[in-house]
Amino acid sequence: MEDEGHNIQSVSNILKEVILNIHQSCQDSSSQVRSSLKWENLADKTLAKGSYVKSIHEGVMIIACKHSIYLQLVTMQKRRILQVLRKNYPSLAIVDIRGVLDTVETIKEITSHTEKKEETDMEKDLLFEQIIMRIRRLGKEGER
């Protein structure tokens, strides 16, 4: 509709446009954070080669390490990594970093602390598949 050179739109059309714009900008910013938040960008090359981010739970980033040497590197670089996370990714609200050895026992230990007693069989099956895949991957790396 036109009124003296002005385009008059219904409120519902305006709201649709606003919501679409907000939704698009949220998707763009979250994909930028996901693409820039890589362990290789946070840790040095040596540490990144032998470790990875296992999980983030209640402000604690769990770093799984393939060997105890990498576990020591996590401890030594913890302060610097936390500073980078707080500066560049404040919305993650990371307050601590913990390194763990990447073994089947470690995976069970981490999940047992975070899982609820009402866990369904489907969740247990998924966890079991993840453990089996990790064991296979470690076996293939050991063959090289």
Secondary structure, DSSP 8 states (H G I E B T S, - for coil): -EETTEE---HHHHHHHHHHHHHHHHHHHHHHHHHH--HHHHS-HHHHHTEEEEEEETTEEEEEESSHHHHHHHHHHHHHHHHHHHHH-GGG---EEEEEE-SHHHHHHHHHHHS-TT--HHHHHHHHHHHHHHHHHHHHHHH-
